Amino acid sequence: MIDFDGRRYGIEGYGYRKIPPDIGIKVVDPVTGETGSGTYRLSFQPTGGIRPATIILWNRRKKATIEIDPVVGFVIVK
């Protein structure tokens, strides 16, 4: 789960980590569109599948993109 407003991410029931204040983050979901507020849940299915999405992280010096693909898995593009 990514909690944009609380600036934290993690696995529900297992704890969270803070997102540093200088890091920007947004998610582009092919179904719901782009979001950078509220919460976004990544749900893994018992069969191993996951809904596709793109997580974009940035600061003043760098940008990283995490592509979530239901077939391939996760790919980090810098």
Buried (B, 14 or more C-beta within 10 A) or exposed (E): BBBBEEBBBEEEEEEBEEBEEEEEBBBBBEEEEEBBEEBBEBEEEEEEEBBBBBBBBBEEEEEEBBBBEEEEEEEEEE
